[in-house]
Amino acid sequence: PLVSEVGGLWGGASKGEAGYALTFAIAYLRDFGLDHRILSESLETMAPWSSVHKVWPKVVAAVEEEHRRLRLPGRPFLSCRMTQLYDEGAVLYMYIATSAAGLPNERSLQAFESLEHTARRAILDAGGNVSHHHGVGKLRSNLLKQSQSSTYNDLLHRLKHALDPGNVLAARNGVWSLSTKD
């Protein structure tokens, strides 16, 4: 099987089911972590088979380097699992977390935003996509310039305007909403 051919470890169906259940628990774990000054986020990407093996090592190296540069307490927590397989590639689902102990709230948020942005940029640099199923949203919209042409972005803005001239879809909040272009 493919898992053996690429040096992977088959976890079996029960591990997949446990991972799927974890998806629902993550939001509660994130809230619990906040009570203990631990900031965390999930990231996911689709990467083609030619790049999938590069993504995770690049994310780990980039986040660990940024964590040191920011002089954050402890070490970052990083984990990754492959959740979906396609003919074109695979989806990597990653979690990052770090302690904000002893840091003022604003500094904590700025530092975590920097870690998350570093991870997402590493994903793109390694050949992954901005997102798979989480979407882009406001927080990742600045990464579209790296992953899409300006012509394509302009086309999407024009399409949004043609289909939604009143700008009511996505609560006027989408990455291609009229307010995000100006």
C-alpha positions, -999 to +999 in steps of 0.1 A: +000+000+000+009+036-005+016+041+032+044+016+032+058+028-001+064+063+013+077+052+047+045+061+066+029+043+095-006+030+091-027+040+121-059+021+112-095+032+111-098+036+148-071+063+148-088+081+120-121+080+140-103+094+171-087+121+150-121+131+136-135+132+171-106+154+181-117+179+155-149+186+176-129+188+209-104+213+196-126+244+202-130+233+239-093+226+243-086+260+228-109+277+254-093+256+282-058+267+270-068+303+271-076+300+308-040+290+312-025+316+289-019+291+260-028+305+226-035+279+198-049+276+164-056+249+137-043+253+102-050+232+072-037+231+037-040+211+005-006+203-010+002+185-043+020+152-039+051+168-053+052+192-023+033+175+006+065+161+021+081+196+023+052+214+041+054+201+076+092+203+081+091+239+067+063+249+091+081+234+121+114+251+112+098+284+106+076+285+137+104+273+160+127+300+146+100+327+150+093+315+185+130+320+194+131+353+176+101+366+196+117+352+229+085+335+239+084+313+270+088+275+266+086+258+233+059+259+207+036+229+205+032+217+169+013+187+155+002+175+121-019+148+106-029+139+071-067+140+069-077+136+033-061+121+002-068+131-033-054+121-067-037+156-068-023+156-032-032+155+004-046+177+032-024+184+062-042+195+094-019+212+118-021+226+153+001+252+168+001+265+204+024+285+226+025+298+261+018+335+267+027+332+304+041+365+317+033+385+286+009+414+284-023+406+265-015+428+235+020+414+232+006+378+234-018+384+206+008+401+184+033+373+190+008+346+182-004+364+151+033+365+140+036+327+147+005+319+128+014+341+098+049+326+098+034+291+097+010+300+068+038+317+048+059+285+053+030+264+040+029+286+009+067+286+004+067+248+006+040+245-021+008+242+000-023+263-005-036+292+017-064+269+029-083+237+021-117+238+038-114+266+064-116+292+037-095+324+035-113+351+055-099+384+066-070+370+086-055+351+056-066+375+028-032+392+027-017+358+017-037+357-015-013+381-032+014+354-028-008+325-040-030+341-068-024+366-096-037+401-094-057+394-125-075+366-107-081+386-076-095+414-097-118+390-115-131+377-082-138+412-070-157+420-102-177+387-099-186+395-063-198+430-074-218+416-103-235+388-082-239+409-050-241+446-058-256+453-024-227+435-007-250+415+016-235+380+012-211+368+039-223+397+061-202+422+041-173+403+055-158+381+028-123+384+014-138+396-019-165+418-004-166+453-018-152+468+014-120+447+013-109+460-021-109+497-012 
